[in-house]
Amino acid sequence: MRTIDELDGRVCSRCKMWRLREEMVKNSAIKDGMNSWCKECTNKRNKEIYEGRKFKGLCIYCSQPHADGSAYCKKHLISNNLRSWRGIHRSKGLCLSCSQPHAEDSVYCEDHNIKNSLREKERRNSHRNEGLCIHCSQPHVDDSVYCSAHLIENNNNGKNHRDLYKEKNLCQKCGQPKEMNKGNYCLRCAISNRFSTMIRSTLSSKNKSKNSKSWVAFVDYTKEDLIQHVDHWKNIQGLNGDFMEIHHINYRSKSQWQEPGDPEWRKLWFLSNLLPLTMSSHDAVHREDYTSLHPEVRRHILKMRGRDDVSMSEMP
């Protein structure tokens, strides 16, 4: 046994320094049970090997080509996932945080999905208020919530996704088939995007902003409610083709709203105050020429222009 001043240890053959037994790598095949390298040198060497293999696109364990988005080959990726605590929970369909059954299309239960979402929202809002990138906490560039590096990365990722979706004739926002719509989006996303633009335009008319919020935060209904409402009136008019403009029956220019959410604002954005119309029908409504309109559409417009006490959630 190699000892100095009765201390149990040996000299590391790599760094040439005296190391105690607990600082050496164990090796039962050697008589004194200690490998020739210390733990520090072994860890440094392993890190160099791992980084070199990762740089070459190889599995850090076996030098085989790694799987996409991973530092491991498919074999070691599967074995690591199954061996890890998270992998065990995932394979059993349990929440990664509390071991309760996870929600559909998620690795967390409903409670932890909500908690994680709120925590992430708070973190992003905090970074935004402090002028930091919401990804990496570096100072963001002007007119953006990202630093220059993440702004470029996000733009490139977005362009790659858009190019891929365009090549496959898919919606550039949700990746679903575009159906009969000839634009860049499916009908659902086209309606949502158009509605978001309408909300933003209305706010900007009084020097206000959405502040990166979804348009859903400014009304009392969901995206599904809006889609259902638009589909209802399109079916009545026998218009089941491409996206149509959404028009206000009582015009935005005549609304006396002061703040989002006040009675006049809510009245302006009632579902019942919104109608999908073709441009010819819209022009006819502006001229107050209702003869060419569908009877149901005509009755609804006259009803809305003659009363103000329609509830926000009223569906035709």
Helices and strands as residue ranges (DSSP letters): E 3-4, E 7-11, E 18-20, G 21-23, E 24-26, E 34-38, H 39-55, H 74-83, H 85-91, H 110-129, H 148-167, H 187-204, G 215-218, H 223-236, E 245-248, G 252-254, H 263-268, G 271-273, E 274-277, H 279-286, H 295-304
